[in-house]
Amino acid sequence: MKLFKRFSFRGKIDKSSARKQQFIAQKISRRYCFSAVSLFALQSVVASLGALELVIPDLPSPIPFEYGRAIHLALAVLWPLIGTMGMVYFFTTAELNREIYSPRLARWQYWLVMFFSLGIFSTLALRIGNGREYLEGIPILYVGICISLVLASYNLVRTLLTDKRNITPAAATMTVGVIFLMLLLLPNTITFSNPITDEATKFWVVHLWEEMAFELTSAGFIATYFIVSGLAPRTEVEKWLYLEAVLAVVGGLYGTGHHYYWIGFPAVWLVLGSLVSLVEVIPVGMLVRMTYKGLKSTKIRSNREKLTLWLLLSSVFHHITGASLLGLFLTVPWINLYTHGTYITSGHAHLALFGSLGFAVLAGCYYILSQGSEPTLKGYKGGVLAVILLNSGLIIMSSALLVAGFMETYFWRILGMDFMQVRFILNPYLIIRALGGAIFTLGDLLLSWRIFKAWQATRSYRRPKN
C-alpha cells in the first residue's frame, strides 16, 4: 500500500512522505500513542518505588504502599488500552485505505479516556478507592472508560459498514477486539454484593482483556506489520490471523476457568481451564514459524522497521515462554492448588503482560509516532539498547519472583512455616527483583526518550486540523 512506503533518508524529516499520512484518524492516533508511552514511563517509576518499599518498609513515601500498588496496577491496564486505541485507528484506516467514520468521535474519545484515566490515578493518589483488586478506582470513573470504548466500537463498526466489500481480516479483527474490551469492562462498572459474581466479572478484565480482547487488537497490528514489511505474504498472514482470532476467543473464554474454581465455581472449570489453555499455544507457535521464515527470506533495511521488529520479537518471546508455556504449567490443577496467589503468580503476570500486549503496543506506538522519520544509526543503537535493558530487567525481576514464589509455596503452604518467617527468607530475592525493576525502568526511560524524539521530529507534519 502506498501509505506505508519505506523511507530511505536518515535522521531528518521527509516532508513528501509525511504528507502521505493523509487520514485525520491517523493523526489523532498519535495523541493516543504519545499518552500511552508517557504513562508507560510513569508506570515503571511507580513500580520500582513499590519494589523498593517492599525491601525497605520504612521508606518515606507520600502515598501508602497499598495505594501505590493500586496505581501501578491501574497503569498496567490503562496505558496499553490507550495505546491500543491509537493503534486500532491508525492501522484500520491503513488497511481499508480510507478515513474513519467520524474523526470527531475519535477526538472526543481521546479526551474522555484521558480524563477518566487520570481521574483514577489522582483519586488513588489521594487515597480514595474501593479496595477491589486491579479495579480499585471509583466505579463511576470506569463508566467513563466504558463510554469511550462504546464510542470507539461504534466508530469502527460504522467505518467497516461504509464499504462492506473491502473489509480486511485485520481491520475486522481489531474492531472485534475493541468491542470485547467494551463488553468485558461494562459489568465491572456495577457493584455486586455477591462475592463470587464480583470476582468472576473482575477476571473478565484482569484475564480476558489480556488473553482475548488485546490478543485480537495486537494480532491485527502484527498482521498489518508483517504484510507491510514484507516478512510474509498477505495470504499466509491472514490464514494465521483467522486461527489466532478463533483460538483467542475460545481459549480466552474457557482458559479463564482455572481462576473460576478458586472463587466458588464447580471443579470442572479447573480442568476445563487447563485443557483449553493448550490451544492458546498453537497460534503463538505459528507466529514464531512465520517470523523465522520471513527473516530468512527478507532483509529489513529500514532502522525504523528493525526497531519495531525488535519490540515485536520481544513480545513473541515472552508470549510463548512467560505467558503460554509458564501459564500452561501453572494451570495444572495439582500445581495450581499450591502456587495460586503466591509470588509465582506475580512473576507470571509480569511476563504475560509484556508478552501478550506490552511489547506489541510499544512496537505499534513507536511505528506510528516515528512515521515520516528514520532514526540515525546512533538513535537506532540507543533503541536496541533500550529493548535489551527492558528484556533483561523483565527476565531478572520475573525470575526472582518465580524463585521466591516456589520457596514461598514450599515453606509456607507445604511445610506450614509461619508466613512472616517465610517473608524474611524471601527478602534477598525481593532485592534482586528490585534491581531487575531498576534495569527495566532504565530501559523504559531510554525507549520513551527515543520515541519522544521521533514524535518531536514529526509532530509539525501530523497536527490534526480541528
N, C-alpha and C positions, 0 to 999 in steps of 0.2 A: 504494500500500500504506500502511496506517495507520502502519506502522513509521517511515516517512520523511516525516511531515508537516513542512512548513516552520515555522520559529519566527519569530514576529513581534516578540519582545521584543529589547531591545538592552542588551548589557553586563551581563546578570545571568542567573542560573540559572532556568530554567522547570522546577520540580520535577515537575509533572504530565507534561511532555514527557519529562523524564529517565527517568521510570518506564516509559515505553513501550519502552525498550531492555530487553526482558524476557528475552532469552536469555542464559544464562550464558556461552556461547561468545563472544558479542559483548562481554561484559565482560572476558573473558580476552584477547580480541584487542587490547584497549588496552595490555596488557603488551608484546605484540609490537611494536606501533606505537611506543610510547614508547621502547623499547630501540633500535629501528631509527633513529629520529630522533636519539637520543643518539649512536649510532655514526656517523651521517652527519656530525654536527658534529665529531666526533673525526677523521673521515677528511679533511675539508678542512684542518684544522690540520696534520695529518701531511703532507698533500700540499704545502702551502705551504712547510713547512720543508724538504721534499725538493727543491722547485723552487729555493729559496734556496741550498741546498747545491750545486746544480749550477753556480750563478753564483759562489758563494764556497766553493771546495772545502775551505778550511782552517777553515770554521766549526765551532766546538766542538760536539760532539754526543755524548750518551751511547750512542746507537745508530748503528752504521755505516750509510752510505747504502744499501748493498745490502739490509740488513735493514729499514731504514725503508721502502724501496720495496716490499719484500715485505709489510710490514704494510699499506701503502696499498692494494696490490692485493687483499689478503685482505679488507680493509674494503669495497672496491668490490664484492666478490662477496657478502659476508655480510650487510651491512645491508639491501640490497634483498631478500635471501632472508627475513630475519626479518620485515621489514615486509610482504612478500607473504603470509607465513603468517597474520599477523593480518588482512590484508585478505580473504583467502580465507575464513577462518572467519566474519568479520563479514558479508560480502556473500552467502555461501552460505546462511546462516540467514535473512538478509533476503529473498533470492529465494524460498526454499522456505517461509518463514514458519513455521519450526519449529526446535526445538533440534537441535544437533549430536548425533551418535550417542553420543559419550562426552566430556563436558566434562573429566572426569578425565584422559583421554588427552591432551587439548589442553594441560592444565596441565603434565603430565609432559614433553610435547614441548617446551614453552617452556623449562623448566629444563635439559633436555638440550641444546637448540641453543645456549642462552646459555653453558652450562658449557664446551662444546667450542669454541665461537667464541672465548670469552675465553681458552681454553687455547691456541688457535692464535696469538692476538695476544701472549700472555705469553711463550710459548716463542720466538717470533721476536724479541721484545724482548730475550730472554736469549741471542740469537744461536744458537738451536737450530732448524735447519731441514733440509730435504732438497735444496735447490738446484733444485727443479723449478719453473720459472717459472709464476707465477699460482697454483700449488698447492704453496707452499713449506713449509707446515706439516708436522708429523709425520703420516704416513699414518693412524695409529690415531685421530687427532682427527677426520679426515674420515669415519671409520667412525661416530663418534658423530653427526655431522651427518646422515649417511645413515640412521641408525636413527630419528632424529627425523622425517625425511621419510617413512620407512616407516610410522610411527605416524600421520602426517597423512594419507597416502594411504589407509590402512585406515579411519581415522575418517571421511573424506569419502565413500569408496565405500559404507560401511555406512549413512551418512546418506542417500545417494541411493537405495539399495536399500530403505530403510524405506517409501518411498511412490513406487514407480516411475512411476505415472501423472502425478504432479505435478512431475517433474523439469523444470527450465527449462534452455534452452540455455546461459545464463550460468553457472549452477551446474555444469553438466556440463563446460563448457569450463575453468573454474577447476580442477576436480578433475583433469581430464586433464593440465593444466599442472603440477600438483603431482606427479603420477605420473611425468611426464617428468623433472622435477627430480631425483627419486629414481633413476630408471633411468640417467640420464646421469652422475650422480655415482658410482654404485655401482662401475663399472670403475676409477675413479680411487682407490679405496681399496686397490688391488692395485699392487704394484711390478712393472713389466715390464722384462725385460732387453733386449728388442728395442727400439731407439730409435724405430723407425717406429710400432710399436704404442703406445709410450708417448706420443709426440707426437699421434697420432690421437685417442686417448682424452682427452688433455688438452683438445683443441679441442671435445670434447663439452660441456665446462663453459665454457671461455673463449668459445666462439662459440654453441653450440647452446642453452645456458641463456638467453642474451640474445635470440637470434633465433627461438627456438621456445618453450621452456617458459615463460619470463617473458612472451613475447608473448601466450600463451594466458591466463595469470592476469590480466595487465593488461587484455586485451580484455574479459574477464568483468566486471571492475570498471567499465570505461568504459561498457559496455553498460548496466549497472545504473544508473550515474550519469545517463546520458542519459535513461533512462526516468523516473527519479525527478524530475529537474529539469525535465522536460517539453521537453527540446531535440529529441526525436524520438519518434515513436510506437513501441511495442514491436515491431510487425510489421517496420518498416523497420530497426530496430536489430538484430533477430535475423537478418534477411537478411544484413546486413553481418557479423554475428558468425560465421555459418556459413562465409562465404567467407574471412574472416580466419583462422578456425581451420584450414581446409584448406590455405590458402596458407602459413600459418606453419609447419605441419608439413612440407609438401613443399619450400617454399623454404628452410627451415632445414636439413633433412637434406641436400639436394643443393647448396645455396648454399655450404656449408662446404667444398665441393670445391676452391675456389680456394686454400685453405690446404693441402689434402692434397698437391697437386702438389709443393710445396717440401719435403716430408718423405719423398719417395720413391714416391708413387703414380703411376700412368700419366698421361700428358699429357692424356688425355680428361677428367680431373677438373678441370683448369684451365678448359677450355672449358665443360664442363657447369656448373661452379660459376658462371661468368659469365652464362650464358644463363638459368639458373634464378633468379638474383638479380633478374632483370627482374620476375618475378611478385610479388616482395615489395613492390614499389612500389604495386601496384594497391589493396590494402585501405587503405593509408595515404591515397591519393588519395580513395577513397570516404569515409573518415572526415572528411577536410577538407571535402568537399562537404556531408556530412550536418551537420557543425558549422556551416557557413556558413548553410545553410537554417534550422537551428534558431535561430541567433542573430537571423536576420531576422524570424522569426515569434514568438519567445518572448522576453519580457523577464524576466530573472532579478532578483528584488528582494532576495533574501537575501544579505547580505555574505559569509556563510559559503560559500554556493554559488558566489558570484562568485570568491572567492579560490581555491576548489577548481578552478574553470574556468580561472583564470589559470595555474595549475600544469599543468593538462591541455593547454591551448593551447601552453604551452612545450614539453611533451613532443611534441605533434604537429609543431610547427615543426622541432625538432631531429631528429625521426624522419625527416621527409620530406627534409630538407636534408642533415644530417650523417650519418645512418645509411643512408638509402635511396639518394639521388642521388649523394652523395660515395662511398658504399660501392660503388655500381654502377660508377662511373668507375674506382675503384681495382682492381676485379676484371677489367678488360680485360687480357688476358694480356700485351700488349706494354707496358702501363703497369705492371702488377704486377711484371713482370720486374725493373724498375729501382727501384721505390718500396717493395717489400716489406721490412719491418724497419727503415725509416727513421723520422724524426720525423713523417712523414705518417701512418704507422700509429697513432702516439700521438695525434695530433690527431683522426683519425677515431674512435679508440676513446673519447675523452672525449665527443665529440658523440653517438656511437651509444649509449653507456651511459646518458646522461641523456635521449636521445630515445626509446629503446626502453623503458626502465623507470624510470630515476631520478626524473624529474619525476612520472611516473604513480604511483609508490609514495609519494612525498611528498604528492601530492594525496589519495591514499587514506588515508594516516596522519592528515593534517590533518582530513579529513572525519570520521574515526572518533573521534579524540580531542577534537574540538570539538562533537560531537553533544550537544545539550542546552544549548548556549550560542550566542549570536550576538555576533560582535565589534562593538565600538563603531566609530564612523567613524574614530577615531584608530587603533584597532587594525587596522582593515581597510587603511587607508592605509599603515601600517607593514608589513603583509603584502605589499601590492603593491610597495612599495619593495624589500623583500627579494627578491621574484621578479625585479624589474628588475635588481638587483645580481647575482643568480645568473646571469641570461641574459647580461648584459654581460660579467661575468667569464669565463664559459664561452666566449663568442664571441672575446674578446680572446686568451685563452690558447690556444684551439684554432687560431685564425688564425695566431698567432705560431708554433705548432708546424708548421702546414701550410707556411708560408713557409720556415721552417728546413728542413723536410723536402725541399721542392723544390730548395733550394740544396744541401742535402746530397747529393741524388740527382745533380744536375748536376756539382758539383765533384768528388765522391768517386767515383761509380760511372760517370760518363760521361767526365770529363776525367782521372780517375785520380790526383787530388791526394792527398797524404798525409792520413790520417784526422785526425791531431791538428791539422794546419794548417786543415783544414775546420772542425774543432770550435772553433777560435779565431775563425773568421769568423762562426760561428753565435751567438756569445755575446750580442750585442745582442738577438737575437730570444728568447733564453732569459731575458733580463732582462725583456722585455715579457711573456713567459709567466708569470714570477713575479709581476709586477704584476697581471696578469689573475687569477691564482690568489688574490692577496690580496683583490681585489674580490669574487671568488666566495666566499671564506671569510667576508667581512663579511656578505654576503647570507645565507649558510648560518647563521651565528650569530644573525642577526636573525630569520630564519624559525623556527629552532629555539626561540628565545625566545618568539615568538608562539604556537607550538604548545605549548610548555611552560605558558604562561599559560592556554591553553584547557584543557589537561589538568588543571591545578591547580584550575581553576574548577569542573570537573565530576567530579573523582575521587571525592568523597564519595558520589556517587549511582551510581557504577559499580563499587564494590568487589564482586568475586565472593565468594559465601559458600563457605567450604571445608567 
